[in-house]
Amino acid sequence: MARDLAPHSSKQVVDNCVQLADALRAAGTTVVFVHVDIDAVPHSPADKPRAQPPQPLPGTASDLLPTLGIQPTDKIVLKHQFGAFWNTDLHDYLQSQGI
């Protein structure tokens, strides 16, 4: 949340996600939150080196924010690479929901 983002601030992005999730729940649809295990994302030698932050990311960098208002009916997926389907139960979960 501390990053300076554009064209929308971090707070605006989170607020928009909360509004969207609330609207989806009210419509009776499925809400899935996906977050990444930053320490598990593989880095290939072919990847273009990226500038590293001036200090290591905090241990909570992969955590979902409490302000998201996650509900017990929401699905949470922790991904370990760029895609949310590989090595997660997202595909099986969506199929079980008829999606």
N, C-alpha and C positions, 0 to 999 in steps of 0.2 A: 504493500500500500504506500510505501514511502517513495516509490519511483515517480518521477515527473513524466506523465504520459500525455500524449496529444493524439488526436484532437479532443479526447475526453479524459478527464482526470480519473484516477483510480477510484475515487469515491463515486463518480458518475457511473462508471462501468458496473460497480457493485450494486449501486442503487437500481440501475436498469435490470440487472440480473434478478434482483429481489422482486421487482415489479413483474417481470416476465414469469418467474416461478410462481408467484401468487396467482397470476391470471391463469396459468396453466392448471394449477391445482383447483381453482374455482371452476374451471371447465371440465374437471374430472380426468385430466390427462396425466401422463407419467412425467415426472421431473427427475432428471439424472444430472448429478453433479460429478464432473470428472476433474481430478487433480493429478499432478505428476509427482512422482518420487524423483526429485531433482538429482539426487545422488546416484540413482540407478540408470539414468539415461545414458545409453552407450555413445561413445564418441569415436567415430571412425578416423583412422589416420588420413582419409581422403577429405574429411570435413575441413572447411576453411576455418582457420583459427579465428576465434572471436576475442574481442577485448574482454578481459576479465574484470569483474567489479573490483574496486579498490580494496575491498575486504571480503572475506568469505561470506556466503549467504548464511543467515541464521538457521538453526536447526528447525525452525518452524516455517521456513519458506514454502514448504509444500502443503502446509495445513490449510484447510478450508476455513474461511472467516466465520466466526460466530454470528456476525451481522447478516449473513446470507439467510438466516432463518430456516435452516434445514429442518425438515419435518420427518417423523418416523416413517412416513410413506414414501419418502424420496429414496432413490437409489444413489449410492455413492460408489464411484469407481476410482481406484488408484491405479494409474497407468505407469508403466516402467520404461516407456519409450515414446516416440512421437505419436503413434496411433493408440486410440483408446480401445481397440478391439483385440489386438495381439496380446496374448498372455493375461487376459482379464476375463471376467465372466459376463461382460456386457452383451455379447451376442446371445448367449444362452438366456440371460435375463430378458432381453427384448423379445426373443422368441416366446418365452413363457408368458409374456404379457400380450401376445398376439400382435406384436409390432414387427 
